[in-house]
Amino acid sequence: MLTRMLARPREHRNERGQTLLLAPIGLLIVIFLGGATLEVGAMHLRQRQLDDLADSIANDAATVGFDVNAFRDTGEFSIDAGAANTVVGASIALSNVPEARSNGIRVTSGPEPTAAIELTYTHDFILGRAILGASTELTAVGEAALVPSKP
């Protein structure tokens, strides 16, 4: 029995250092997961900023493009597309996403005329750019309607 007890420590001595091999693998996994979290968080932030920008541009375009003369003449609400498009460039330039691109405001007529805009943005990955040179295309659509208020 005494020989068995002395034999066990030798078996354990042969297993020393195995956890030392697992430490670098664990560190690489933590670095990979941290990088993936950073990439997804940055992309989600840009998407939210782009959504907010599209909504605010559509709202500003509907407000600025409100055709006062047509309302005075006919009493109907309408949006002047030329006036509505004047806010696009300045709004994008002053935003958190100045690299966003747009094809301009689309105006629809009707009882509640609307101004809609679609924005696109090429999001370069932070760590993926250094490794892969990767990027992805983000899009956002904003729409605002002119609605008469109830007195």
Sequence and secondary structure as in RCSB ss.txt:
>XXXX:A:sequence
MLTRMLARPREHRNERGQTLLLAPIGLLIVIFLGGATLEVGAMHLRQRQLDDLADSIANDAATVGFDVNAFRDTG
EFSIDAGAANTVVGASIALSNVPEARSNGIRVTSGPEPTAAIELTYTHDFILGRAILGASTELTAVGEAALVPSK
P
>XXXX:A:secstr
 HHHHHHHHHHHHHTTTHHHHHHHHHHHHHHHHHHHHHHHHHHHHHHHHHHHHHHHHHHHHHHHTB HHHHHHHS
   B HHHHHHHHHHHHHTSS TT EE   EEE SSS EEEEEEEEEEE HHHHHHT  EEEEEEEEEEE     
 
